[in-house]
Amino acid sequence: MAAVGDPVAAGIVASLARPSGNLTGLTFFFAEICAKRVELIKEAMLEYGVDLADLYSRSAAFVDKILKGTPPADLPIERAVKFELIVNLKTAKALGIELPTSILLRANEVLE
């Protein structure tokens, strides 16, 4: 798997450290991202999430290990480590939303 919310809660693996079966890969914890989104929405109504390109890129390491003979059950599921905040100023202005400087300074990308 390359980008799954919480595979333990979904019941598709036993644990992150020892997934068991033939499944391993990368996860992002949706509940934690949602909490951060709510915090940012309170400030500006904008987008915060996992860098999916990073997860897909990192998933290649899992494929490599599995193809070299490592059983998927022996590979712990890793959590996402890279997140992005993208601010769309054009949309914000069209909606009459003035974004605080704190949001603009935290943004990975500001679309104008």
Backbone as XML, in Angstrom:
<?xml version="1.0"?>
<chain id="A" units="angstrom">
  <residue number="1" name="MET">
    <atom name="N" x="0.850" y="-1.174" z="0.000"/>
    <atom name="CA" x="0.000" y="0.000" z="0.000"/>
    <atom name="C" x="0.891" y="1.230" z="0.000"/>
  </residue>
  <residue number="2" name="ALA">
    <atom name="N" x="0.437" y="2.285" z="-0.661"/>
    <atom name="CA" x="1.249" y="3.494" z="-0.765"/>
    <atom name="C" x="0.638" y="4.668" z="-0.021"/>
  </residue>
  <residue number="3" name="ALA">
    <atom name="N" x="-0.646" y="4.681" z="0.224"/>
    <atom name="CA" x="-1.269" y="5.813" z="0.907"/>
    <atom name="C" x="-2.619" y="5.375" z="1.471"/>
  </residue>
  <residue number="4" name="VAL">
    <atom name="N" x="-2.587" y="4.810" z="2.671"/>
    <atom name="CA" x="-3.801" y="4.324" z="3.328"/>
    <atom name="C" x="-3.972" y="5.079" z="4.635"/>
  </residue>
  <residue number="5" name="GLY">
    <atom name="N" x="-5.212" y="5.419" z="4.978"/>
    <atom name="CA" x="-5.489" y="6.179" z="6.199"/>
    <atom name="C" x="-4.984" y="5.497" z="7.455"/>
  </residue>
  <residue number="6" name="ASP">
    <atom name="N" x="-5.675" y="4.537" z="7.987"/>
    <atom name="CA" x="-5.264" y="3.814" z="9.187"/>
    <atom name="C" x="-5.555" y="2.340" z="8.970"/>
  </residue>
  <residue number="7" name="PRO">
    <atom name="N" x="-4.567" y="1.582" z="8.498"/>
    <atom name="CA" x="-4.809" y="0.184" z="8.163"/>
    <atom name="C" x="-5.145" y="-0.692" z="9.369"/>
  </residue>
  <residue number="8" name="VAL">
    <atom name="N" x="-4.707" y="-0.310" z="10.558"/>
    <atom name="CA" x="-5.042" y="-1.080" z="11.763"/>
    <atom name="C" x="-6.521" y="-0.895" z="12.084"/>
  </residue>
  <residue number="9" name="ALA">
    <atom name="N" x="-6.984" y="0.353" z="12.104"/>
    <atom name="CA" x="-8.395" y="0.620" z="12.390"/>
    <atom name="C" x="-9.304" y="0.021" z="11.314"/>
  </residue>
  <residue number="10" name="ALA">
    <atom name="N" x="-8.824" y="-0.002" z="10.082"/>
    <atom name="CA" x="-9.610" y="-0.574" z="8.993"/>
    <atom name="C" x="-9.620" y="-2.100" z="9.039"/>
  </residue>
  <residue number="11" name="GLY">
    <atom name="N" x="-8.754" y="-2.673" z="9.869"/>
    <atom name="CA" x="-8.719" y="-4.124" z="10.016"/>
    <atom name="C" x="-7.979" y="-4.868" z="8.919"/>
  </residue>
  <residue number="12" name="ILE">
    <atom name="N" x="-7.145" y="-4.162" z="8.171"/>
    <atom name="CA" x="-6.442" y="-4.846" z="7.088"/>
    <atom name="C" x="-5.042" y="-5.312" z="7.491"/>
  </residue>
  <residue number="13" name="VAL">
    <atom name="N" x="-4.534" y="-4.834" z="8.643"/>
    <atom name="CA" x="-3.275" y="-5.333" z="9.207"/>
    <atom name="C" x="-3.434" y="-5.474" z="10.709"/>
  </residue>
  <residue number="14" name="ALA">
    <atom name="N" x="-2.576" y="-6.307" z="11.296"/>
    <atom name="CA" x="-2.642" y="-6.529" z="12.745"/>
    <atom name="C" x="-2.071" y="-5.346" z="13.527"/>
  </residue>
  <residue number="15" name="SER">
    <atom name="N" x="-0.948" y="-4.813" z="13.076"/>
    <atom name="CA" x="-0.323" y="-3.655" z="13.721"/>
    <atom name="C" x="0.618" y="-3.014" z="12.724"/>
  </residue>
  <residue number="16" name="LEU">
    <atom name="N" x="1.075" y="-1.814" z="13.025"/>
    <atom name="CA" x="2.013" y="-1.153" z="12.127"/>
    <atom name="C" x="3.386" y="-1.820" z="12.190"/>
  </residue>
  <residue number="17" name="ALA">
    <atom name="N" x="3.821" y="-2.189" z="13.379"/>
    <atom name="CA" x="5.142" y="-2.786" z="13.541"/>
    <atom name="C" x="5.233" y="-4.187" z="12.945"/>
  </residue>
  <residue number="18" name="ARG">
    <atom name="N" x="4.167" y="-4.958" z="13.057"/>
    <atom name="CA" x="4.127" y="-6.335" z="12.538"/>
    <atom name="C" x="2.802" y="-6.531" z="11.812"/>
  </residue>
  <residue number="19" name="PRO">
    <atom name="N" x="2.708" y="-6.063" z="10.558"/>
    <atom name="CA" x="1.431" y="-6.102" z="9.851"/>
    <atom name="C" x="0.864" y="-7.503" z="9.620"/>
  </residue>
  <residue number="20" name="SER">
    <atom name="N" x="1.712" y="-8.500" z="9.525"/>
    <atom name="CA" x="1.336" y="-9.883" z="9.223"/>
    <atom name="C" x="0.791" y="-9.991" z="7.805"/>
  </residue>
  <residue number="21" name="GLY">
    <atom name="N" x="0.614" y="-11.204" z="7.339"/>
    <atom name="CA" x="0.084" y="-11.401" z="5.991"/>
    <atom name="C" x="1.026" y="-10.897" z="4.913"/>
  </residue>
  <residue number="22" name="ASN">
    <atom name="N" x="0.464" y="-10.491" z="3.809"/>
    <atom name="CA" x="1.245" y="-10.039" z="2.657"/>
    <atom name="C" x="1.057" y="-8.564" z="2.360"/>
  </residue>
  <residue number="23" name="LEU">
    <atom name="N" x="0.902" y="-7.747" z="3.400"/>
    <atom name="CA" x="0.652" y="-6.332" z="3.186"/>
    <atom name="C" x="1.603" y="-5.501" z="4.027"/>
  </residue>
  <residue number="24" name="THR">
    <atom name="N" x="2.198" y="-4.506" z="3.424"/>
    <atom name="CA" x="3.019" y="-3.520" z="4.117"/>
    <atom name="C" x="3.022" y="-2.267" z="3.259"/>
  </residue>
  <residue number="25" name="GLY">
    <atom name="N" x="3.682" y="-1.233" z="3.699"/>
    <atom name="CA" x="3.751" y="-0.013" z="2.892"/>
    <atom name="C" x="3.751" y="1.233" z="3.729"/>
  </residue>
  <residue number="26" name="LEU">
    <atom name="N" x="3.002" y="2.237" z="3.285"/>
    <atom name="CA" x="3.000" y="3.552" z="3.906"/>
    <atom name="C" x="1.578" y="3.960" z="4.284"/>
  </residue>
  <residue number="27" name="THR">
    <atom name="N" x="1.479" y="4.718" z="5.378"/>
    <atom name="CA" x="0.173" y="5.164" z="5.858"/>
    <atom name="C" x="0.223" y="6.630" z="6.250"/>
  </residue>
  <residue number="28" name="PHE">
    <atom name="N" x="-0.914" y="7.240" z="6.242"/>
    <atom name="CA" x="-1.082" y="8.554" z="6.857"/>
    <atom name="C" x="-2.279" y="8.417" z="7.775"/>
  </residue>
  <residue number="29" name="PHE">
    <atom name="N" x="-2.213" y="9.074" z="8.894"/>
    <atom name="CA" x="-3.298" y="8.940" z="9.859"/>
    <atom name="C" x="-4.306" y="10.051" z="9.630"/>
  </residue>
  <residue number="30" name="PHE">
    <atom name="N" x="-5.420" y="9.678" z="9.045"/>
    <atom name="CA" x="-6.441" y="10.625" z="8.634"/>
    <atom name="C" x="-6.952" y="11.470" z="9.795"/>
  </residue>
  <residue number="31" name="ALA">
    <atom name="N" x="-7.122" y="10.878" z="10.968"/>
    <atom name="CA" x="-7.636" y="11.629" z="12.124"/>
    <atom name="C" x="-6.701" y="12.771" z="12.493"/>
  </residue>
  <residue number="32" name="GLU">
    <atom name="N" x="-5.409" y="12.531" z="12.459"/>
    <atom name="CA" x="-4.443" y="13.577" z="12.787"/>
    <atom name="C" x="-4.441" y="14.682" z="11.735"/>
  </residue>
  <residue number="33" name="ILE">
    <atom name="N" x="-4.568" y="14.302" z="10.479"/>
    <atom name="CA" x="-4.626" y="15.298" z="9.415"/>
    <atom name="C" x="-5.898" y="16.123" z="9.545"/>
  </residue>
  <residue number="34" name="CYS">
    <atom name="N" x="-7.002" y="15.476" z="9.866"/>
    <atom name="CA" x="-8.268" y="16.203" z="10.029"/>
    <atom name="C" x="-8.174" y="17.226" z="11.155"/>
  </residue>
  <residue number="35" name="ALA">
    <atom name="N" x="-7.535" y="16.853" z="12.239"/>
    <atom name="CA" x="-7.386" y="17.792" z="13.352"/>
    <atom name="C" x="-6.581" y="19.011" z="12.906"/>
  </residue>
  <residue number="36" name="LYS">
    <atom name="N" x="-5.530" y="18.792" z="12.157"/>
    <atom name="CA" x="-4.720" y="19.903" z="11.660"/>
    <atom name="C" x="-5.531" y="20.745" z="10.678"/>
  </residue>
  <residue number="37" name="ARG">
    <atom name="N" x="-6.328" y="20.100" z="9.839"/>
    <atom name="CA" x="-7.165" y="20.833" z="8.886"/>
    <atom name="C" x="-8.159" y="21.729" z="9.609"/>
  </residue>
  <residue number="38" name="VAL">
    <atom name="N" x="-8.772" y="21.213" z="10.644"/>
    <atom name="CA" x="-9.734" y="22.011" z="11.410"/>
    <atom name="C" x="-9.037" y="23.241" z="11.989"/>
  </residue>
  <residue number="39" name="GLU">
    <atom name="N" x="-7.837" y="23.036" z="12.525"/>
    <atom name="CA" x="-7.070" y="24.160" z="13.070"/>
    <atom name="C" x="-6.829" y="25.217" z="12.001"/>
  </residue>
  <residue number="40" name="LEU">
    <atom name="N" x="-6.430" y="24.780" z="10.807"/>
    <atom name="CA" x="-6.146" y="25.723" z="9.733"/>
    <atom name="C" x="-7.414" y="26.351" z="9.165"/>
  </residue>
  <residue number="41" name="ILE">
    <atom name="N" x="-8.483" y="25.581" z="9.102"/>
    <atom name="CA" x="-9.754" y="26.118" z="8.611"/>
    <atom name="C" x="-10.231" y="27.242" z="9.516"/>
  </residue>
  <residue number="42" name="LYS">
    <atom name="N" x="-10.033" y="27.085" z="10.808"/>
    <atom name="CA" x="-10.407" y="28.138" z="11.747"/>
    <atom name="C" x="-9.688" y="29.433" z="11.403"/>
  </residue>
  <residue number="43" name="GLU">
    <atom name="N" x="-8.472" y="29.301" z="10.892"/>
    <atom name="CA" x="-7.693" y="30.483" z="10.543"/>
    <atom name="C" x="-7.991" y="30.989" z="9.140"/>
  </residue>
  <residue number="44" name="ALA">
    <atom name="N" x="-8.228" y="30.071" z="8.176"/>
    <atom name="CA" x="-8.277" y="30.574" z="6.807"/>
    <atom name="C" x="-9.119" y="29.825" z="5.797"/>
  </residue>
  <residue number="45" name="MET">
    <atom name="N" x="-9.717" y="28.766" z="6.038"/>
    <atom name="CA" x="-10.518" y="27.987" z="5.099"/>
    <atom name="C" x="-9.704" y="27.423" z="3.973"/>
  </residue>
  <residue number="46" name="LEU">
    <atom name="N" x="-8.564" y="26.829" z="3.965"/>
    <atom name="CA" x="-7.677" y="26.542" z="2.877"/>
    <atom name="C" x="-7.430" y="25.130" z="2.729"/>
  </residue>
  <residue number="47" name="GLU">
    <atom name="N" x="-6.115" y="24.242" z="2.246"/>
    <atom name="CA" x="-5.851" y="22.809" z="2.003"/>
    <atom name="C" x="-4.581" y="22.402" z="2.713"/>
  </residue>
  <residue number="48" name="TYR">
    <atom name="N" x="-4.622" y="21.264" z="3.534"/>
    <atom name="CA" x="-3.489" y="20.681" z="4.241"/>
    <atom name="C" x="-3.600" y="19.184" z="4.087"/>
  </residue>
  <residue number="49" name="GLY">
    <atom name="N" x="-2.544" y="18.566" z="3.673"/>
    <atom name="CA" x="-2.625" y="17.124" z="3.510"/>
    <atom name="C" x="-1.283" y="16.481" z="3.274"/>
  </residue>
  <residue number="50" name="VAL">
    <atom name="N" x="-1.355" y="15.210" z="3.073"/>
    <atom name="CA" x="-0.178" y="14.392" z="2.846"/>
    <atom name="C" x="0.382" y="14.672" z="1.461"/>
  </residue>
  <residue number="51" name="ASP">
    <atom name="N" x="1.685" y="14.679" z="1.360"/>
    <atom name="CA" x="2.340" y="14.789" z="0.066"/>
    <atom name="C" x="2.311" y="13.397" z="-0.563"/>
  </residue>
  <residue number="52" name="LEU">
    <atom name="N" x="1.289" y="13.151" z="-1.375"/>
    <atom name="CA" x="1.112" y="11.826" z="-1.979"/>
    <atom name="C" x="2.274" y="11.433" z="-2.882"/>
  </residue>
  <residue number="53" name="ALA">
    <atom name="N" x="2.862" y="12.392" z="-3.566"/>
    <atom name="CA" x="4.004" y="12.078" z="-4.430"/>
    <atom name="C" x="5.143" y="11.504" z="-3.599"/>
  </residue>
  <residue number="54" name="ASP">
    <atom name="N" x="5.347" y="12.029" z="-2.405"/>
    <atom name="CA" x="6.381" y="11.506" z="-1.511"/>
    <atom name="C" x="6.062" y="10.072" z="-1.091"/>
  </residue>
  <residue number="55" name="LEU">
    <atom name="N" x="4.793" y="9.796" z="-0.753"/>
    <atom name="CA" x="4.423" y="8.436" z="-0.358"/>
    <atom name="C" x="4.635" y="7.447" z="-1.498"/>
  </residue>
  <residue number="56" name="TYR">
    <atom name="N" x="4.219" y="7.823" z="-2.680"/>
    <atom name="CA" x="4.385" y="6.924" z="-3.815"/>
    <atom name="C" x="5.868" y="6.693" z="-4.112"/>
  </residue>
  <residue number="57" name="SER">
    <atom name="N" x="6.663" y="7.732" z="-4.001"/>
    <atom name="CA" x="8.092" y="7.592" z="-4.216"/>
    <atom name="C" x="8.722" y="6.669" z="-3.175"/>
  </residue>
  <residue number="58" name="ARG">
    <atom name="N" x="8.348" y="6.850" z="-1.922"/>
    <atom name="CA" x="8.884" y="6.014" z="-0.848"/>
    <atom name="C" x="8.399" y="4.573" z="-0.938"/>
  </residue>
  <residue number="59" name="SER">
    <atom name="N" x="7.264" y="4.361" z="-1.572"/>
    <atom name="CA" x="6.751" y="2.993" z="-1.684"/>
    <atom name="C" x="7.669" y="2.118" z="-2.544"/>
  </residue>
  <residue number="60" name="ALA">
    <atom name="N" x="8.477" y="2.738" z="-3.383"/>
    <atom name="CA" x="9.420" y="1.978" z="-4.210"/>
    <atom name="C" x="10.410" y="1.197" z="-3.348"/>
  </residue>
  <residue number="61" name="ALA">
    <atom name="N" x="10.762" y="1.739" z="-2.183"/>
    <atom name="CA" x="11.680" y="1.028" z="-1.282"/>
    <atom name="C" x="11.046" y="-0.270" z="-0.784"/>
  </residue>
  <residue number="62" name="PHE">
    <atom name="N" x="9.742" y="-0.260" z="-0.568"/>
    <atom name="CA" x="9.049" y="-1.477" z="-0.144"/>
    <atom name="C" x="9.060" y="-2.517" z="-1.267"/>
  </residue>
  <residue number="63" name="VAL">
    <atom name="N" x="8.780" y="-2.058" z="-2.470"/>
    <atom name="CA" x="8.785" y="-2.966" z="-3.618"/>
    <atom name="C" x="10.172" y="-3.595" z="-3.764"/>
  </residue>
  <residue number="64" name="ASP">
    <atom name="N" x="11.197" y="-2.785" z="-3.640"/>
    <atom name="CA" x="12.567" y="-3.271" z="-3.756"/>
    <atom name="C" x="12.864" y="-4.356" z="-2.716"/>
  </residue>
  <residue number="65" name="LYS">
    <atom name="N" x="12.508" y="-4.110" z="-1.467"/>
    <atom name="CA" x="12.768" y="-5.081" z="-0.396"/>
    <atom name="C" x="11.984" y="-6.376" z="-0.610"/>
  </residue>
  <residue number="66" name="ILE">
    <atom name="N" x="10.743" y="-6.242" z="-1.025"/>
    <atom name="CA" x="9.910" y="-7.428" z="-1.251"/>
    <atom name="C" x="10.448" y="-8.244" z="-2.420"/>
  </residue>
  <residue number="67" name="LEU">
    <atom name="N" x="10.844" y="-7.560" z="-3.495"/>
    <atom name="CA" x="11.397" y="-8.271" z="-4.646"/>
    <atom name="C" x="12.728" y="-8.949" z="-4.323"/>
  </residue>
  <residue number="68" name="LYS">
    <atom name="N" x="13.412" y="-8.432" z="-3.310"/>
    <atom name="CA" x="14.678" y="-9.041" z="-2.879"/>
    <atom name="C" x="14.464" y="-10.133" z="-1.840"/>
  </residue>
  <residue number="69" name="GLY">
    <atom name="N" x="13.178" y="-10.436" z="-1.544"/>
    <atom name="CA" x="12.883" y="-11.574" z="-0.692"/>
    <atom name="C" x="12.391" y="-11.292" z="0.707"/>
  </residue>
  <residue number="70" name="THR">
    <atom name="N" x="12.314" y="-10.041" z="1.120"/>
    <atom name="CA" x="11.803" y="-9.736" z="2.450"/>
    <atom name="C" x="10.293" y="-9.953" z="2.468"/>
  </residue>
  <residue number="71" name="PRO">
    <atom name="N" x="9.790" y="-10.766" z="3.385"/>
    <atom name="CA" x="8.332" y="-10.953" z="3.468"/>
    <atom name="C" x="7.659" y="-9.629" z="3.891"/>
  </residue>
  <residue number="72" name="PRO">
    <atom name="N" x="6.562" y="-9.267" z="3.252"/>
    <atom name="CA" x="5.863" y="-8.034" z="3.619"/>
    <atom name="C" x="5.542" y="-7.952" z="5.120"/>
  </residue>
  <residue number="73" name="ALA">
    <atom name="N" x="5.248" y="-9.075" z="5.728"/>
    <atom name="CA" x="4.909" y="-9.081" z="7.155"/>
    <atom name="C" x="6.074" y="-8.641" z="8.028"/>
  </residue>
  <residue number="74" name="ASP">
    <atom name="N" x="7.302" y="-8.710" z="7.506"/>
    <atom name="CA" x="8.480" y="-8.297" z="8.268"/>
    <atom name="C" x="8.804" y="-6.819" z="8.112"/>
  </residue>
  <residue number="75" name="LEU">
    <atom name="N" x="8.074" y="-6.141" z="7.240"/>
    <atom name="CA" x="8.329" y="-4.719" z="6.998"/>
    <atom name="C" x="7.290" y="-3.877" z="7.729"/>
  </residue>
  <residue number="76" name="PRO">
    <atom name="N" x="7.700" y="-3.110" z="8.717"/>
    <atom name="CA" x="6.723" y="-2.284" z="9.425"/>
    <atom name="C" x="6.118" y="-1.226" z="8.506"/>
  </residue>
  <residue number="77" name="ILE">
    <atom name="N" x="4.883" y="-0.893" z="8.768"/>
    <atom name="CA" x="4.203" y="0.154" z="8.013"/>
    <atom name="C" x="4.722" y="1.490" z="8.518"/>
  </residue>
  <residue number="78" name="GLU">
    <atom name="N" x="5.130" y="2.322" z="7.593"/>
    <atom name="CA" x="5.659" y="3.633" z="7.949"/>
    <atom name="C" x="4.571" y="4.697" z="7.848"/>
  </residue>
  <residue number="79" name="ARG">
    <atom name="N" x="4.733" y="5.722" z="8.652"/>
    <atom name="CA" x="3.780" y="6.838" z="8.613"/>
    <atom name="C" x="4.277" y="7.914" z="7.662"/>
  </residue>
  <residue number="80" name="ALA">
    <atom name="N" x="3.342" y="8.672" z="7.133"/>
    <atom name="CA" x="3.701" y="9.808" z="6.294"/>
    <atom name="C" x="4.511" y="10.792" z="7.131"/>
  </residue>
  <residue number="81" name="VAL">
    <atom name="N" x="5.505" y="11.400" z="6.517"/>
    <atom name="CA" x="6.347" y="12.362" z="7.218"/>
    <atom name="C" x="6.362" y="13.729" z="6.540"/>
  </residue>
  <residue number="82" name="LYS">
    <atom name="N" x="5.813" y="13.794" z="5.355"/>
    <atom name="CA" x="5.834" y="15.051" z="4.601"/>
    <atom name="C" x="4.403" y="15.494" z="4.321"/>
  </residue>
  <residue number="83" name="PHE">
    <atom name="N" x="4.093" y="16.706" z="4.738"/>
    <atom name="CA" x="2.762" y="17.270" z="4.564"/>
    <atom name="C" x="2.899" y="18.615" z="3.863"/>
  </residue>
  <residue number="84" name="GLU">
    <atom name="N" x="1.828" y="19.032" z="3.220"/>
    <atom name="CA" x="1.852" y="20.291" z="2.487"/>
    <atom name="C" x="0.655" y="21.161" z="2.844"/>
  </residue>
  <residue number="85" name="LEU">
    <atom name="N" x="0.910" y="22.453" z="2.869"/>
    <atom name="CA" x="-0.153" y="23.443" z="3.017"/>
    <atom name="C" x="-0.107" y="24.312" z="1.770"/>
  </residue>
  <residue number="86" name="ILE">
    <atom name="N" x="-1.201" y="24.289" z="1.015"/>
    <atom name="CA" x="-1.287" y="25.072" z="-0.219"/>
    <atom name="C" x="-2.386" y="26.105" z="-0.066"/>
  </residue>
  <residue number="87" name="VAL">
    <atom name="N" x="-2.049" y="27.349" z="-0.351"/>
    <atom name="CA" x="-2.994" y="28.455" z="-0.224"/>
    <atom name="C" x="-3.293" y="29.003" z="-1.607"/>
  </residue>
  <residue number="88" name="ASN">
    <atom name="N" x="-4.575" y="29.142" z="-1.921"/>
    <atom name="CA" x="-4.990" y="29.695" z="-3.198"/>
    <atom name="C" x="-5.538" y="31.103" z="-2.942"/>
  </residue>
  <residue number="89" name="LEU">
    <atom name="N" x="-4.696" y="32.100" z="-3.135"/>
    <atom name="CA" x="-5.094" y="33.485" z="-2.872"/>
    <atom name="C" x="-6.197" y="33.970" z="-3.809"/>
  </residue>
  <residue number="90" name="LYS">
    <atom name="N" x="-6.167" y="33.529" z="-5.058"/>
    <atom name="CA" x="-7.179" y="33.954" z="-6.025"/>
    <atom name="C" x="-8.574" y="33.508" z="-5.562"/>
  </residue>
  <residue number="91" name="THR">
    <atom name="N" x="-8.681" y="32.256" z="-5.133"/>
    <atom name="CA" x="-9.961" y="31.740" z="-4.647"/>
    <atom name="C" x="-10.374" y="32.441" z="-3.365"/>
  </residue>
  <residue number="92" name="ALA">
    <atom name="N" x="-9.417" y="32.632" z="-2.464"/>
    <atom name="CA" x="-9.722" y="33.315" z="-1.203"/>
    <atom name="C" x="-10.266" y="34.718" z="-1.468"/>
  </residue>
  <residue number="93" name="LYS">
    <atom name="N" x="-9.621" y="35.432" z="-2.375"/>
    <atom name="CA" x="-10.085" y="36.791" z="-2.704"/>
    <atom name="C" x="-11.472" y="36.753" z="-3.342"/>
  </residue>
  <residue number="94" name="ALA">
    <atom name="N" x="-11.710" y="35.789" z="-4.227"/>
    <atom name="CA" x="-13.015" y="35.663" z="-4.878"/>
    <atom name="C" x="-14.119" y="35.388" z="-3.861"/>
  </residue>
  <residue number="95" name="LEU">
    <atom name="N" x="-13.770" y="34.690" z="-2.780"/>
    <atom name="CA" x="-14.740" y="34.385" z="-1.722"/>
    <atom name="C" x="-14.800" y="35.471" z="-0.652"/>
  </residue>
  <residue number="96" name="GLY">
    <atom name="N" x="-13.961" y="36.490" z="-0.811"/>
    <atom name="CA" x="-13.939" y="37.576" z="0.170"/>
    <atom name="C" x="-13.254" y="37.198" z="1.477"/>
  </residue>
  <residue number="97" name="ILE">
    <atom name="N" x="-12.340" y="36.251" z="1.405"/>
    <atom name="CA" x="-11.638" y="35.787" z="2.599"/>
    <atom name="C" x="-10.255" y="36.426" z="2.653"/>
  </residue>
  <residue number="98" name="GLU">
    <atom name="N" x="-9.979" y="37.072" z="3.753"/>
    <atom name="CA" x="-8.648" y="37.634" z="3.955"/>
    <atom name="C" x="-7.848" y="36.650" z="4.797"/>
  </residue>
  <residue number="99" name="LEU">
    <atom name="N" x="-6.768" y="36.163" z="4.223"/>
    <atom name="CA" x="-5.967" y="35.157" z="4.906"/>
    <atom name="C" x="-4.958" y="35.803" z="5.848"/>
  </residue>
  <residue number="100" name="PRO">
    <atom name="N" x="-4.847" y="35.272" z="7.054"/>
    <atom name="CA" x="-3.864" y="35.819" z="7.996"/>
    <atom name="C" x="-2.435" y="35.552" z="7.515"/>
  </residue>
  <residue number="101" name="THR">
    <atom name="N" x="-1.543" y="36.449" z="7.868"/>
    <atom name="CA" x="-0.141" y="36.288" z="7.498"/>
    <atom name="C" x="0.417" y="34.974" z="8.027"/>
  </residue>
  <residue number="102" name="SER">
    <atom name="N" x="-0.046" y="34.540" z="9.184"/>
    <atom name="CA" x="0.464" y="33.291" z="9.772"/>
    <atom name="C" x="0.237" y="32.100" z="8.842"/>
  </residue>
  <residue number="103" name="ILE">
    <atom name="N" x="-0.883" y="32.106" z="8.124"/>
    <atom name="CA" x="-1.161" y="31.030" z="7.175"/>
    <atom name="C" x="-0.231" y="31.136" z="5.973"/>
  </residue>
  <residue number="104" name="LEU">
    <atom name="N" x="-0.069" y="32.324" z="5.447"/>
    <atom name="CA" x="0.788" y="32.513" z="4.276"/>
    <atom name="C" x="2.230" y="32.146" z="4.573"/>
  </residue>
  <residue number="105" name="LEU">
    <atom name="N" x="2.693" y="32.419" z="5.780"/>
    <atom name="CA" x="4.061" y="32.078" z="6.159"/>
    <atom name="C" x="4.247" y="30.576" z="6.331"/>
  </residue>
  <residue number="106" name="ARG">
    <atom name="N" x="3.205" y="29.877" z="6.699"/>
    <atom name="CA" x="3.286" y="28.423" z="6.907"/>
    <atom name="C" x="3.083" y="27.639" z="5.611"/>
  </residue>
  <residue number="107" name="ALA">
    <atom name="N" x="2.606" y="28.282" z="4.587"/>
    <atom name="CA" x="2.279" y="27.591" z="3.339"/>
    <atom name="C" x="3.523" y="27.093" z="2.597"/>
  </residue>
  <residue number="108" name="ASN">
    <atom name="N" x="3.416" y="25.886" z="2.056"/>
    <atom name="CA" x="4.464" y="25.371" z="1.197"/>
    <atom name="C" x="4.380" y="26.004" z="-0.184"/>
  </residue>
  <residue number="109" name="GLU">
    <atom name="N" x="3.143" y="26.366" z="-0.539"/>
    <atom name="CA" x="2.915" y="26.954" z="-1.865"/>
    <atom name="C" x="1.753" y="27.931" z="-1.760"/>
  </residue>
  <residue number="110" name="VAL">
    <atom name="N" x="1.928" y="29.106" z="-2.379"/>
    <atom name="CA" x="0.881" y="30.112" z="-2.434"/>
    <atom name="C" x="0.534" y="30.328" z="-3.897"/>
  </residue>
  <residue number="111" name="LEU">
    <atom name="N" x="-0.705" y="29.995" z="-4.265"/>
    <atom name="CA" x="-1.163" y="30.173" z="-5.638"/>
    <atom name="C" x="-1.806" y="31.547" z="-5.756"/>
  </residue>
  <residue number="112" name="GLU">
    <atom name="N" x="-1.346" y="32.320" z="-6.721"/>
    <atom name="CA" x="-1.878" y="33.681" z="-6.865"/>
    <atom name="C" x="-2.727" y="33.816" z="-8.096"/>
  </residue>
</chain>
